[in-house]
Amino acid sequence: MPDGACWGQPRPRVDNTMLKAIARAHRWKRLMESGRFASVTELAEAEKINQSYLCRVLRLTLLAPDIVEAILDGRQPAALQMDALLKPMPLEWAAQRAALGL
């Protein structure tokens, strides 16, 4: 290899915190849709977590599919952190991409 050349692509940076939050969000959504829990209050009590936190995580089910895929593959921007995902964001997928730097 020539001087300064790298051997391959950099390894993806998979963020386990974001992965777990996305998985939890979809699990909680399924529990709500199945009728097992009648409200987020009931679900939060069953999960022994704060209702506000549950609602913020639950919003992750509204992320654009390509954003979720990028996070699952570890291709999200290095600056993207969990706190940014938990903030309110637009429902439109193009606006989500712009807000998250994707």
C-alpha positions as CSV (number, residue, x, y, z in Angstrom):
1,M,0.0,0.0,0.0
2,P,1.2,3.5,-0.7
3,D,2.2,5.7,2.3
4,G,-0.8,7.2,4.0
5,A,-3.3,4.8,2.3
6,C,-5.7,3.0,4.6
7,W,-6.5,-0.7,4.3
8,G,-10.2,-0.4,4.0
9,Q,-13.3,1.4,5.1
10,P,-13.5,2.6,8.6
11,R,-15.5,0.4,10.9
12,P,-19.1,1.4,11.5
13,R,-19.8,3.0,14.9
14,V,-22.9,1.2,16.2
15,D,-24.4,3.0,19.1
16,N,-26.0,0.4,21.4
17,T,-27.9,3.0,23.3
18,M,-29.7,4.2,20.2
19,L,-30.3,0.6,19.0
20,K,-31.9,-0.3,22.4
21,A,-34.1,2.8,22.4
22,I,-35.4,2.1,18.9
23,A,-36.1,-1.6,19.8
24,R,-37.9,-0.5,23.0
25,A,-39.9,2.0,21.1
26,H,-41.2,-0.6,18.7
27,R,-41.8,-3.1,21.4
28,W,-43.9,-0.5,23.4
29,K,-45.8,0.5,20.3
30,R,-46.7,-3.2,19.7
31,L,-47.8,-3.5,23.3
32,M,-50.1,-0.5,22.9
33,E,-51.5,-1.5,19.5
34,S,-52.2,-5.0,20.8
35,G,-54.5,-3.6,23.5
36,R,-52.4,-5.1,26.3
37,F,-52.1,-1.6,27.8
38,A,-54.8,1.0,27.4
39,S,-52.6,4.0,27.9
40,V,-49.0,5.2,28.1
41,T,-49.6,5.8,31.8
42,E,-50.4,2.1,32.3
43,L,-47.5,1.0,30.2
44,A,-45.1,3.3,32.0
45,E,-46.2,1.9,35.3
46,A,-45.8,-1.7,34.1
47,E,-42.3,-0.9,32.8
48,K,-41.5,1.1,35.9
49,I,-40.3,4.1,34.0
50,N,-41.3,7.7,33.8
51,Q,-44.2,8.4,31.5
52,S,-42.5,11.4,29.9
53,Y,-39.4,9.2,29.0
54,L,-41.7,6.5,27.5
55,C,-43.4,9.1,25.3
56,R,-40.1,10.5,24.1
57,V,-38.7,7.1,23.2
58,L,-42.0,6.1,21.6
59,R,-41.6,8.9,19.1
60,L,-38.6,6.9,17.7
61,T,-41.2,4.8,15.9
62,L,-41.9,7.8,13.7
63,L,-38.3,8.0,12.3
64,A,-37.8,7.7,8.6
65,P,-36.9,4.1,7.7
66,D,-33.5,5.1,6.2
67,I,-32.6,6.9,9.4
68,V,-33.3,3.8,11.4
69,E,-31.4,1.7,9.0
70,A,-28.4,4.1,9.2
71,I,-28.4,3.8,13.0
72,L,-28.7,0.0,12.9
73,D,-25.8,-0.2,10.5
74,G,-23.7,2.3,12.4
75,R,-23.7,4.8,9.5
76,Q,-25.2,7.7,11.5
77,P,-23.2,10.9,11.7
78,A,-20.6,10.8,14.5
79,A,-22.2,13.9,16.0
80,L,-25.7,12.3,16.3
81,Q,-26.3,11.4,19.9
82,M,-29.3,9.9,21.8
83,D,-30.3,13.2,23.2
84,A,-30.9,14.6,19.7
85,L,-33.2,11.6,18.9
86,L,-35.3,12.2,22.0
87,K,-36.0,15.8,21.2
88,P,-39.2,16.7,19.3
89,M,-38.6,16.6,15.6
90,P,-40.7,17.0,12.4
91,L,-42.9,14.2,11.2
92,E,-41.8,14.7,7.6
93,W,-39.0,12.4,6.8
94,A,-37.0,14.9,4.7
95,A,-37.2,17.4,7.5
96,Q,-36.0,14.7,10.0
97,R,-33.0,14.0,7.8
98,A,-32.1,17.7,7.7
99,A,-32.6,18.1,11.5
100,L,-30.4,15.1,12.2
101,G,-27.7,15.9,9.7
102,L,-28.4,12.9,7.4
